[in-house]
């Protein structure tokens, strides 16, 4: 996904190169800039349906997805836009999808980032954020194991999803079958408006791993390098055939469940504290400029390139055609298989395709 040249003389962690450090910054900046543009479009009523932000959680999505190979399968959720970008989704796709354009990935049939590309970029369109993607990805990764494929799956859930039966059944099955799966719990403090302490008595979500007989690792989800490191280790473990790892990433959702949510359930000052002291992009900028010798001018150049990319994508998306009414009938049902035609030769029927019929054969009787 990024340059693989040896690291520079700075002590770069987790085997990353300098170019990869900058790529991580670019993906986080692109995520935030694209979502800020979506907010502007939402306020202009150009976004159809809800808008779900990942403000304050960009490090989780970008750092974890960056640890995957292209052949690996990613299962994102509504706050994992950054992971989809890392896997190859484009800003213009995202914008068209949110605006329900006729040439969007789902041609206006779905909302926000509910789309996938299982053939090339290998990310799966979500069906639910309530833990349902865990059993789906258990099945997907079981096929890797049964076919002997050197591939790994990664699935995200929120803290609230860990209280669902789908999560329990899915991770338990994957653990028993030793599927090459990484399960990421993004602990952002709230399941919609329910604080963590009101929906589980567990001191930390990583403790749940013990009950499934799998390793559990807790990390700072707002440190993109730590996220990358622990995910890389879990992915390597899965690729070695050692089964499932549960990762708990501590982070914070600085916006409501969706753009319409006024967050009245949040304690005064809580959001501001996270914004000023624990922003994943701000923290990473400090490390890049102080520890790894990256000049601020380099980051400014990345910011400018990202802004130009989002501007260009917005122009393309806004010029895209609206949905065509009759198009709603396309792709709803699978086309039935074409039945062979029955031909007769000397009174004996034979079912063969039209192009396979010898010229000497007799009359077609239907």
Secondary structure, 3 states (H helix, E strand, C coil): CCCCCCCCCCCCHHHCCHHHHHHHHHHHHHHHHHHHHHHHHHHCCCCCCCCCCCCCCHHHHHHHHCCCCCCCEEECCCCCHHHHHHCCCCHHHHHHHHCCCCCCCCCCCCCCCCCCECCCCCEECCCCCCCHHHHHHHHHHHHHHHHCCCCCEEEEEECHHHHCHHHHHHHHHHHHCCCCEEEEEEECCEECCEEHHHCCCCCCHHHHHHHHCCEEEEEECCCHHHHHHHHHHHHHHHHCCCCCEEEEEECCCCCCCCCCCCCCCCCCCHHHHHHHHCCHHHHHHHHHHHCCCCCHHHHHHHHHHHHHHHHHHHHHHHHCCCCCHHHHHCCCCCCCCCCCEEEEECCEEEEECHHHCCCCCCCECC
